[in-house]
Amino acid sequence: MSLPEPGEDDDARSPDASKTLEDLFREWYPRMVAQALVISGGRLALAQDAAQESFLQCWRRLQQTHLAPVTNWPAWLRKTLVHEVLRLVKMNIRTEAVGEEAYARTAVEFDWAALVDLKDAYRKVCEHVATLSDRQREVIARCSIAGEPLGAVAKEMGIEEGTARAHLYRARQALRPIWVELTAMGVIGESERGQE
């Protein structure tokens, strides 16, 4: 990732902001791509776009020195990433697939050519993620990756909390065989490790 080109607002940039962004990018980018890959159902290009957009938003947030400082950048990045992936996925849903049936289908169409360069663990994860419905993927992304409370997720998605809980349970059950891979890739956070 390259930082924004020098421009008129150079004085607004601080060396600390650049170093913070570089450190965050170095440490979190690969993990965020893995997380976005799971959330998007195996769409590598979309996952990379979402991770890069999250870091651009991070750069903008670092420049907003008039706001309260972010105290937990990894959590901020995870939440931003989840929302960005979900936004991109929803933009790509076909217009004819509207309503509940659009959320019940699974994302089984992979761009395998783009995944050839990935390790076996990524492929194995993508195969399991393909069995999840869009809603199951969204609930597990928001709760397990972004760390949002289940009640807030249900409200945001316009479903009952019990329905969201059922989606989360089914997603965790479907991903149980690859929990070790999800943990190793950094997709699942500390709070989720006890759920296996």
Buried (B, 14 or more C-beta within 10 A) or exposed (E): EEEBEEEEEEEEBEEEBBEBBEEBBEBBBEBBBBBBBBBBBBBBEBBBBBBBBBBBBBBEBBBEEEEEEBEEBEEBBBBBBBBBBBEBBEEEEEEEEEEEEBBEEBBEEBEEEBBEEBEEBBBBBBEBBBBBBBBBBBBBBBBBBBBBEBEEBBEBBEBEBEBBBBBBBBBBEBBEEBBEBBBEBBBBBEEBEEEE
